[in-house]
Amino acid sequence: MALISIALQAIVLAAVLASVPAVAQETAGPAEGAAPVQRQSLDEAWWTGPMLAAAAGTLPQGHFLVEPYLYDVRSPHADGFGSLTYINYGLTDRLTVGMIPTFGYNRVGGGADSLHIGVGDVSVQAQWRLTQFDPDGWLPTMSINLQESLPTGKYDRLGDRPADGLGSGSRSTTLGLYMQTYFWMPNGRVLRTRLNFSYAYAQDASVADVSVYGTAQGFRGTAKPGDVQTADLAFEYSLTQNWVLAADLLYRHAQSTRVVGRSSPAAPADDVNVDSGPRTSFAIAPAVEYNWNANIGLLLGMRVIPRTRNDAATVTPALALNMVF
């Protein structure tokens, strides 16, 4: 709750600071011979949304949102081609429900690639809007998001093709707090800002043989993925009604993942006990949006995660098409 309080204070402070130029101009009056700056209306700004931060708003009742993503997680000696699609429906004006199916294909340098395109884990979600942004007020749009990830992707018994592993084998629950507000820049253009927090808890996964957890043939045991906390601050700057520049700044902390079990069914006791250790990463994801109208837009972006002590750097170009019906 302290983190939420700090976030709300930050948004309020930003709103106050953003209003300073306008207040100063009102007090001092326009410069002699200078035309007053005209503020862009929200109706004149079209958006697809940034690459990573989900919307805090909900869909109008009876409307659908479909947003397929294509991406390539590029790391040294490997490519993880993938697709995920947000399919959301406005059950009421304040409640949106949806699902996120995923597919993937891994290409590994010096090893066996995935045999074919496979299904990853599928998520279902519900989002309840708590507040709605008002241009005359300071309160942002805020929503609570509950997401359940179902272990539909292959993750163990991979044989001689570890690249076929596209799932986690673990059912996980993610609770998110999403916030979104708008600021007007000195030139009158709109800057849309999102600040999202989430916490994910995963259940144990039974693991057999070669798996995404690095186990070998003959292994029998369990994996306990660590809880994950994320914070995402995103900005979208409306260049024109059609064109938008966007960027995400993402922080992610994953607690230790533990793998415990027997190296073979014949082992007299658990002789494998591996602890990955906690992992912290930062990412930046710049993007460009082009919107044909208020309901259809295209996003081209790239997520960059610098190298850490435990993990190699990754670069993920992505393409997304946002459609609201």
C-alpha positions as CSV (number, residue, x, y, z in Angstrom):
1,M,0.0,0.0,0.0
2,A,2.9,2.3,0.6
3,L,4.1,1.8,-3.0
4,I,0.6,2.7,-4.2
5,S,0.5,5.8,-2.1
6,I,3.8,7.0,-3.4
7,A,2.7,6.4,-7.0
8,L,-0.5,8.4,-6.5
9,Q,1.5,11.2,-4.9
10,A,3.9,11.2,-7.9
11,I,1.0,11.5,-10.3
12,V,-0.6,14.3,-8.4
13,L,2.8,16.1,-8.3
14,A,3.3,15.7,-12.0
15,A,-0.2,17.0,-12.7
16,V,0.6,20.1,-10.6
17,L,3.9,20.7,-12.3
18,A,2.3,20.2,-15.7
19,S,-0.2,22.9,-14.9
20,V,2.4,25.5,-13.9
21,P,3.2,26.9,-17.4
22,A,-0.6,27.3,-18.1
23,V,-1.1,29.1,-14.7
24,A,1.9,31.3,-15.2
25,Q,0.7,32.3,-18.7
26,E,-2.8,33.1,-17.3
27,T,-1.2,35.3,-14.6
28,A,1.2,37.1,-16.8
29,G,-0.9,37.2,-19.9
30,P,0.2,36.3,-23.4
31,A,3.4,37.8,-24.7
32,E,2.8,40.8,-26.9
33,G,2.1,39.7,-30.5
34,A,2.2,36.0,-29.6
35,A,-0.8,33.8,-30.4
36,P,-2.1,31.8,-27.4
37,V,-1.2,28.1,-27.5
38,Q,-4.2,25.9,-28.4
39,R,-4.5,22.7,-26.4
40,Q,-5.0,19.6,-28.3
41,S,-8.3,17.9,-27.4
42,L,-8.4,14.3,-26.4
43,D,-10.7,13.5,-29.3
44,E,-7.9,14.7,-31.6
45,A,-5.4,12.2,-30.2
46,W,-5.5,8.6,-31.4
47,W,-3.5,5.9,-29.7
48,T,-2.6,2.2,-29.9
49,G,-0.9,2.1,-26.5
50,P,2.8,1.6,-25.7
51,M,4.6,-1.7,-26.3
52,L,4.4,-3.1,-22.7
53,A,2.1,-1.1,-20.3
54,A,-1.5,-2.3,-20.4
55,A,-4.3,0.3,-20.5
56,A,-5.9,1.4,-17.2
57,G,-9.2,2.0,-19.0
58,T,-11.9,-0.5,-19.7
59,L,-13.9,-1.1,-22.9
60,P,-17.4,0.2,-23.4
61,Q,-20.0,-2.4,-22.8
62,G,-20.4,-4.7,-25.8
63,H,-17.1,-3.8,-27.5
64,F,-14.2,-6.0,-28.4
65,L,-10.5,-5.3,-28.5
66,V,-8.2,-7.6,-30.5
67,E,-4.5,-6.9,-30.5
68,P,-2.1,-9.5,-32.0
69,Y,1.7,-9.1,-31.3
70,L,4.5,-10.6,-33.3
71,Y,8.0,-10.5,-31.8
72,D,11.5,-12.0,-31.7
73,V,13.4,-12.3,-28.5
74,R,16.9,-12.1,-29.7
75,S,19.8,-13.1,-27.5
76,P,23.3,-14.5,-28.3
77,H,23.0,-17.7,-30.3
78,A,19.2,-17.9,-30.0
79,D,15.9,-16.4,-31.3
80,G,12.6,-16.8,-29.6
81,F,9.9,-16.1,-32.2
82,G,6.5,-15.6,-30.6
83,S,3.0,-14.3,-30.9
84,L,0.5,-13.2,-28.3
85,T,-3.0,-11.8,-28.8
86,Y,-5.0,-9.7,-26.4
87,I,-8.7,-10.6,-26.9
88,N,-10.8,-8.4,-24.6
89,Y,-14.6,-7.8,-24.2
90,G,-16.4,-5.0,-22.4
91,L,-18.8,-6.9,-20.1
92,T,-19.9,-3.6,-18.6
93,D,-18.5,-0.1,-18.9
94,R,-16.4,-0.8,-15.8
95,L,-15.6,-4.5,-16.3
96,T,-13.5,-5.9,-19.1
97,V,-12.7,-9.6,-19.4
98,G,-10.4,-11.3,-21.8
99,M,-7.8,-13.9,-22.7
100,I,-4.2,-14.0,-24.1
101,P,-3.2,-17.0,-26.1
102,T,0.4,-17.4,-27.0
103,F,2.4,-19.3,-29.6
104,G,6.1,-19.7,-30.2
105,Y,9.1,-21.2,-32.0
106,N,12.7,-21.3,-30.8
107,R,15.7,-21.2,-33.0
108,V,19.0,-22.2,-31.3
109,G,22.5,-21.7,-32.7
110,G,24.5,-25.0,-32.4
111,G,21.4,-27.0,-31.2
112,A,18.1,-28.4,-32.3
113,D,15.4,-25.8,-33.1
114,S,11.8,-26.3,-32.1
115,L,10.2,-29.1,-34.1
116,H,7.3,-26.8,-35.1
117,I,5.3,-23.8,-33.9
118,G,3.9,-24.6,-30.5
119,V,1.3,-23.4,-28.0
120,G,2.5,-21.4,-25.0
121,D,0.7,-20.7,-21.7
122,V,-2.7,-19.1,-22.0
123,S,-3.9,-16.3,-19.7
124,V,-7.4,-15.2,-18.8
125,Q,-8.0,-11.9,-17.1
126,A,-10.6,-9.5,-15.7
127,Q,-10.2,-5.7,-15.1
128,W,-12.3,-3.5,-13.0
129,R,-12.1,0.3,-13.4
130,L,-12.0,2.2,-10.1
131,T,-11.8,5.8,-11.3
132,Q,-12.1,7.7,-14.6
133,F,-9.8,10.5,-15.7
134,D,-11.4,14.0,-15.9
135,P,-9.6,16.8,-17.7
136,D,-10.9,19.2,-15.1
137,G,-9.6,17.1,-12.1
138,W,-6.4,15.5,-11.0
139,L,-7.4,11.9,-10.4
140,P,-6.1,9.4,-13.0
141,T,-7.9,6.5,-14.5
142,M,-7.2,3.5,-12.2
143,S,-8.1,-0.2,-12.5
144,I,-7.4,-3.4,-10.7
145,N,-6.4,-6.3,-13.0
146,L,-6.5,-10.0,-12.1
147,Q,-4.8,-12.4,-14.4
148,E,-4.6,-16.2,-14.3
149,S,-1.9,-18.0,-16.4
150,L,-2.8,-21.6,-17.3
151,P,0.0,-24.1,-18.0
152,T,-1.0,-25.1,-21.5
153,G,2.5,-24.9,-23.1
154,K,4.9,-27.8,-23.2
155,Y,7.6,-27.5,-20.6
156,D,9.0,-31.0,-19.7
157,R,9.6,-34.4,-21.3
158,L,11.4,-32.5,-24.1
159,G,13.8,-35.2,-25.0
160,D,16.5,-34.0,-27.4
161,R,14.6,-30.8,-28.2
162,P,14.8,-28.4,-25.2
163,A,13.7,-25.7,-27.7
164,D,10.2,-27.2,-27.8
165,G,9.7,-25.8,-24.3
166,L,7.3,-22.9,-24.5
167,G,5.5,-23.1,-21.2
168,S,6.1,-23.0,-17.5
169,G,4.1,-25.9,-16.2
170,S,2.9,-23.7,-13.4
171,R,-0.4,-22.0,-12.8
172,S,0.2,-18.4,-11.7
173,T,-1.9,-15.5,-10.5
174,T,-1.0,-11.9,-11.2
175,L,-2.6,-8.9,-9.4
176,G,-2.1,-5.5,-11.1
177,L,-2.8,-1.9,-10.3
178,Y,-3.0,0.2,-13.5
179,M,-3.0,4.0,-13.7
180,Q,-3.3,6.4,-16.7
181,T,-3.5,10.2,-17.0
182,Y,-2.9,12.9,-19.5
183,F,-0.7,16.0,-19.5
184,W,-0.6,18.9,-21.9
185,M,2.9,20.0,-23.0
186,P,3.9,23.7,-23.5
187,N,3.2,23.3,-27.2
188,G,-0.3,22.1,-26.5
189,R,0.2,18.5,-27.5
190,V,-1.0,15.6,-25.3
191,L,1.3,13.4,-23.3
192,R,-0.4,10.2,-22.2
193,T,1.2,8.5,-19.2
194,R,0.7,5.1,-17.7
195,L,2.1,3.7,-14.4
196,N,1.5,0.0,-13.7
197,F,2.4,-2.2,-10.8
198,S,1.9,-6.0,-10.7
199,Y,2.7,-8.9,-8.4
200,A,2.7,-12.5,-9.7
201,Y,2.6,-15.7,-7.6
202,A,3.2,-19.1,-9.2
203,Q,2.3,-22.6,-8.0
204,D,4.7,-25.5,-8.0
205,A,5.2,-27.5,-11.2
206,S,5.8,-31.2,-11.4
207,V,8.8,-31.8,-13.6
208,A,10.0,-34.9,-15.5
209,D,13.1,-35.4,-17.7
210,V,14.5,-32.6,-19.8
211,S,12.6,-29.3,-19.1
212,V,12.6,-25.5,-19.4
213,Y,14.1,-25.6,-15.8
214,G,17.4,-27.1,-17.0
215,T,16.7,-30.6,-15.7
216,A,18.2,-33.7,-17.4
217,Q,16.7,-36.9,-18.7
218,G,15.5,-39.1,-15.8
219,F,14.8,-36.2,-13.4
220,R,11.7,-36.4,-11.3
221,G,10.8,-33.6,-9.0
222,T,9.2,-30.1,-8.7
223,A,10.0,-26.6,-9.7
224,K,8.8,-23.5,-7.7
225,P,9.0,-20.4,-9.8
226,G,9.7,-17.3,-7.8
227,D,7.2,-14.5,-7.3
228,V,7.7,-11.6,-9.7
229,Q,7.2,-7.8,-9.1
230,T,7.1,-5.4,-11.9
231,A,6.7,-1.6,-12.3
232,D,6.2,0.0,-15.7
233,L,6.2,3.7,-16.5
234,A,5.1,4.5,-20.0
235,F,4.7,7.7,-22.1
236,E,3.0,8.4,-25.4
237,Y,3.5,11.8,-27.1
238,S,0.9,12.7,-29.7
239,L,2.9,14.2,-32.7
240,T,-0.1,14.4,-34.9
241,Q,-3.6,12.8,-34.8
242,N,-2.1,9.8,-36.6
243,W,1.5,9.6,-35.3
244,V,2.6,8.9,-31.7
245,L,6.0,8.3,-30.1
246,A,6.0,5.9,-27.1
247,A,8.4,4.5,-24.6
248,D,8.2,2.1,-21.6
249,L,10.6,2.0,-18.7
250,L,10.2,-1.3,-17.0
251,Y,11.6,-2.7,-13.7
252,R,11.3,-6.4,-12.9
253,H,12.4,-8.4,-9.9
254,A,12.0,-12.2,-9.8
255,Q,12.6,-14.1,-6.6
256,S,14.5,-17.4,-6.7
257,T,13.2,-20.3,-8.6
258,R,13.9,-23.7,-6.9
259,V,14.2,-27.1,-8.5
260,V,14.1,-30.1,-6.2
261,G,14.0,-33.8,-7.0
262,R,15.8,-36.9,-7.9
263,S,18.2,-37.1,-10.8
264,S,16.7,-40.5,-11.8
265,P,13.8,-42.6,-10.6
266,A,16.3,-45.0,-9.0
267,A,17.9,-42.3,-6.8
268,P,17.3,-43.2,-3.2
269,A,16.6,-39.6,-2.2
270,D,16.4,-36.0,-3.6
271,D,19.9,-35.3,-4.9
272,V,19.0,-32.3,-7.0
273,N,18.5,-29.0,-5.2
274,V,19.0,-25.9,-7.4
275,D,18.3,-22.3,-6.4
276,S,18.5,-19.8,-9.3
277,G,18.9,-16.8,-7.0
278,P,16.9,-13.6,-7.3
279,R,17.0,-11.7,-10.6
280,T,16.5,-8.0,-11.2
281,S,16.3,-6.4,-14.7
282,F,15.5,-3.1,-16.3
283,A,14.1,-2.6,-19.8
284,I,13.4,0.2,-22.2
285,A,11.0,-0.2,-25.0
286,P,10.7,2.7,-27.5
287,A,8.0,2.5,-30.1
288,V,6.3,4.4,-32.9
289,E,2.5,4.2,-33.4
290,Y,0.5,5.0,-36.5
291,N,-3.3,5.2,-36.2
292,W,-5.6,5.1,-39.2
293,N,-8.5,6.2,-36.9
294,A,-9.5,6.1,-33.3
295,N,-10.1,2.3,-33.4
296,I,-7.3,0.9,-35.6
297,G,-3.6,1.5,-35.1
298,L,-0.2,-0.2,-35.7
299,L,2.8,-0.2,-33.3
300,L,6.4,-0.9,-34.2
301,G,8.7,-1.1,-31.1
302,M,11.7,-2.7,-29.6
303,R,12.3,-3.9,-26.0
304,V,15.9,-3.8,-24.8
305,I,17.1,-5.6,-21.7
306,P,20.7,-4.9,-20.8
307,R,22.9,-7.8,-19.7
308,T,22.9,-8.6,-16.0
309,R,25.1,-10.8,-13.8
310,N,23.0,-13.8,-14.4
311,D,21.4,-13.2,-17.8
312,A,22.5,-12.2,-21.3
313,A,21.2,-9.1,-22.9
314,T,18.1,-9.4,-25.1
315,V,16.6,-7.3,-27.9
316,T,13.0,-7.9,-28.8
317,P,11.6,-6.2,-31.9
318,A,7.8,-6.3,-32.0
319,L,4.9,-5.4,-34.3
320,A,1.3,-5.1,-33.0
321,L,-2.1,-4.2,-34.6
322,N,-4.6,-2.7,-32.2
323,M,-8.3,-3.0,-33.2
324,V,-11.4,-2.0,-31.3
325,F,-14.9,-3.1,-32.6
